[in-house]
């Protein structure tokens, strides 16, 4: 009797259907502010207009425009101690 060669294609399980979701809100940029002495940013979240229970405490999103900084006479620019110091960060550069 001859051996039979068969090929199987793995089947990926389908995610269960979910109800359509709606957009909860559209948020404009917030006023710019200094974080420490090295970051001039506009924070998108967290922010006062978005309830804390709607945003992960581990997800922060700020916009920092291009900016020239003169050298400091002493030390270096930075933020110092803050609640999320040591978290891994991701920086996205759209241009430049």
C-alpha angles and dihedrals in degrees: 000000000000121000114247121230113212130175122203125201114217113242116224111214113240120238113245114263114262132199115263113268127223131217109265095202149327116237126201122213117281124232114280119257138172120259106201111319098304113051126065103188148158111221119219096179142044092035136144095255093059115070112242092234089062095057131059113240086222096058119076127171124191132163117221116186122215109281137172117228124198115226114269119243090228137011125355138283119267148114106260121210116356135156096262098040110141096028114133110254135205119209119198117198111196094186138008 
